[in-house]
Amino acid sequence: MAIPSMQRGFPVWVMFPERDCRAALAMAKATLERYRSDAHVGPETDQTGQVGSNVSIAKRIFTRRRRVLPALAVAGLALSLALALACGQPDLARLETVELTPPAVRTVAQPSDVATVSPPEAVESEERPAVEEPTQGDTPGTETELTAAAITAAHDMVMSGIYERTVPSVVGLRVLKSITIGGTAPGMPQGDFLSRAAGSGFVWDDEGHIVTNKHVIDEADRIIVVLSDGIQTDAELVGDDPDSDLAVIRITDESVRPPAIALGDSDTIKPGQLAVAIGDPFSRGFSMTSGIISAVGRTINPTDSNFSVPRVVQHDAATNPGNSGGPLLNRKGEVVGINTQIISETGGFSGVGLAIPVNLAKLVAPSLIANGSYEYPFIGIRGVSMSPDIALAMELPADTRGALVLAVGSGTAAEEAGLRASDRLTVVNGAELPIGGDVITAMNGTPMFGMDDVVAYTVEHTQPGDTVEFTIMRDGEEMQMEITMGARPE
């Protein structure tokens, strides 16, 4: 804030901190005192030191007051203006402003291989966040302006950096399978032939283990691994798991050991985040596509399994035949999923890709490497997620959440514990549905909002032989029940 002052007869502007009443008042008072002293009239003398006549003195007093009184008025005005500005003006820091066009952001470039931008929620002060400028020629400490060109360059550098860092750890697979064809019709081929399949994978560790999809290498007679530098080498099957559609193979040539890829955390990804797929589609060489995470928590059923896979990641990064088994990456180049399926009416990519969550692979792959198989915990039920219609049909509150037990398997952990299946039929939305069974609402204190949650919690947090406390609703009453997990049947 600025207030007027008088110096040597000229107005000047003196800056004060906003809302500083004391400083402004002191300045105004000093101005008044100055002119009051000028207005004071004492004994008048002439040049000889003698006291002047009364007429001369009166004349001089009148002349001085005529000159000083306007200055007093100005000083009074300065005092009023100072008080008004210093004590009455609004606090500008609290005023909300809206800009139609955001100004350019001044940033400080930092040395880095990959440009990163701090998310808005990470900024704790009012200062603008520092953004690493992707221009390689910049030196540390130089200021650059975040323009559209700089943003585009940063995006290019991030994407190129992901590809360059990860493609040495991604492999293409050529799978040869023998088939026998026989027929009696004229012209039909007969005999033994080799069929060819293709897919992708990624290096799991420094011992040459590679993770891919089971359906890629299923019934393979020979597996050929193609590296990004063009080297081709053979691999052998270590183990596979039909319930997750995952398999582990190992490069047999110990002199060929490509670097392992970095693993992320599939539990932390959210819709809208960057999704990058790298693989060998159509066996045409390595390529990268990008999109976003479209959804999380999907459930799929692998071809060779009667059990569902929970927490599947949906994305829209283009994936096609040959991408199966390849990694789905986040913006850091970490694996968050293993591409396994697409949903399409034409056979080509239609914008819906599905990937096995990497956290499931973290459970399965080590067991496949050590034992050749993975053993899942098993409750032994078939169920459905509760809905308001089902709840009302069972005379429960419409907002009841959980998993309704439709059936209990014979000889399973659920039967041994006394879990109750549905015992009557009703029509819900035009479909006949069993109702009346127990409703699972929590496992070990963790709320269950549907059947997918029951499957996911069982797979991710329990092992065969573990005892789990179930919270259930039976006949409208809540109760606890302990179930010792069994093992999935083959």
C-alpha positions, 0 to 999 in steps of 0.5 A: 500500500502507498500513502502520500507524504510531503518532502521539500514541498513535493508530494511523494508516495511512501510504501507501507505494508498492507493493514499497517495502521501504526506506520501510516498514522505515525507518518501522518502525525509527523507531517502535522507536527512539522507544519505546526512547528512552522506555524508557531510564532515567537518574538520577531527580530530584525537583522540587528537583533532588535525587537521589531515594532508591533505593526511589523510583527503583526504583519509578519505573523499574518503573512506566515499563517497565510502560507502555513494554514493551507499546508496544515489542510494538506497534512490533515488530508494526508492523515485522513487518506493514510488512515483510510488506506491503511486501515480500511482497504480490503485484504487483497490476499483473501480476494478470489481471482479468476483468469480466463487465460492462465499465465505462463509458468516460470519453472526451474530446470533440473537434470533428469533423464525423464521429465516428471511433473508433481501432481497438484495435491503435492504442492503444499505452499503457494509457490508454483511447483517446479517442473523439470524442463525436458530440454537436454541443453539446459543447465541446472538452475536455469529458468525456462517457460512451460509452453505448449512446446515444452509440454509436448517435448516433456511428453515425448521424453517420458514416452521415449524414456519408458520405451528405451528403459523397458524394451530390453526387458520385453521379449517376443515369443514364437511358439511351435506346436505339433498337430495331427490332421487326418481326414477321409475326404478327397483333397484333405491334408493328412499327417503331422504338422507344426502350428505357429503361435506368437505372444510376448513376455517380460523378464522377471529376474536375473536368472532368465525367467520370463512371465507370459500368459499360459494360453500363449505357450500352452502345449508348446513343443518349442518356445523361441524367445526374441530379444529387442536386439534381435537375438533369438534363443530357446526357452523351457516351460517352468510352470503354469497356472490356468486360474490366472492364465500366467506361465513362467518360462526360462531361457536355457542359454545361461549366457543370455540374461536380459535385465529384469523389468521393474514391478509396480503396485497394481493396488495403487493405480487409478482410472485416468492414469497413463497406461503403456503396452509394449509387446510384439503384436502380429510378430512384426517387431516390438512396438509401444502403444499408450492410453489410460487406465479405464477401470480397475476391479474387473473380473474375467474367466480364463479359458481353461479355468472354472474360477474367476480372476479378480482385480483385473485392469481395464485400459485402452492402450491398443493391444492385438494378437501377439501382445498377450503376455506382454507388460502393461506399464505405468508412467514410471515404466513399472509393470502394473499388469500382464495383457491377457484379453481384449473385448471385441466383436471383430477380433481387432482392438476395440478400445477395451484391453484387460490385464492380469494385475501384477500383484497377483503375478507377485503371488503366483510367479515365485511359486511357479518358479519354485514348485511349478504350480500355485495353490489357491485357498478355497471356500467352496461357495457360489455367490452373487453380489447383493442388490436392493431388489435381492435385499428387499426380496429377503426382507433386508434393508435395501442398502444391505451390501455383501455376497449372497451365498447361492450354493455350498460345495459338498465336502468344502470348507464352507460346508464344514463350517456350516455356511448356509446356501439359498433355500428358495427361489424368487424372480428378480428383474425377470430372472429366477434367483435363489435367495435365503442364504447367508450374506457375507458382509466382512472377512477378518473385519474387512467389509465385503461389498460384493462377491468380487470382494470375497474372491479378491480377499480370499486370493490376496490375503489368505492361504490354504489352512488359514482360519478366517473370521466371516461376518454374515447376515442370517435371517436378518441377524448378524453373526460371526463364523470361523472358516478354515480355508481349503485348497482349490480342486484341480 
